[in-house]
Amino acid sequence: MAASPPDNPADRGWSLRFLRNALLWLAPVWLVWTLLTPAYNRFLLGATENLLHLFESPDVTDLARHPSSRHEAYIVRRDFPPKRSLVRQLRVTDLHFHFVLLGSLFLAVPGLPWRKRLENFGLACLATVFFDLLLFAVWVKSVYATQLGDWSLAHYGPAARNLYGLAKHLLDLPFKLALPLLLWAGFYLGMLLGEPPPPPSPAARIQGTSRRKR
């Protein structure tokens, strides 16, 4: 009996099933993201602090967790007087809610083996983690450059203030919101346009042959 042909993304039915699957995946992905948020927030605080320390001498930035909220954190500068050391409070969770859309899009692709779907989703998550670290670091630097009054004017020139301010707004609004769509297009745009999938690797062909023999 001949195997059924793979789904053609150019068909309208494929697009409708993809949209249906994406809507169905929103709630489960949101639930998983909500459960993982406290751990991911702790990771972002530690990793971003280490990233900022690479460009500081001496290390003066601390990113401290809020004592009563898993979503909030503080930007603290060790070189400021105690009364001014806490320079800003921020909501870390707002930096990475795009994971909900990312997961819904990548898990919704019909006609693709689950192993390949999860592999692509994992790579997209890795790229998103690096983006979130960059966004968080730029967010902190923009606070230093533009929101600390006379101290910002004394330590950052006009070009640096404009650069950090613009970078923060671009990364935090259009790029953060568009990132899931851009990553999905990077993996699946060719498939959506009806391009044939790449031929399986020799290892995959051998594995498939051995399974048929069994």
Buried (B, 14 or more C-beta within 10 A) or exposed (E): EEEEEEBEBEEEEBEEBBEEBBEEBBEEBBEEBEEEBBEBBBBBBEBBBEBBBEEEEEBBBBBEBBEEEBBBBBBBBEEBEEEEBBBBEBEBBEBBBBBBBBBBBBBBBBBBEEEEBEEBBEBBBEBBBEBBBBBBBBBBBBBBBBBBEEBBEEEBEEEBBEBBBEBBEEBBEEBBEEBBEEBBEEBBEBBBEEEEEEEEEEEEEEEEEEEEEE
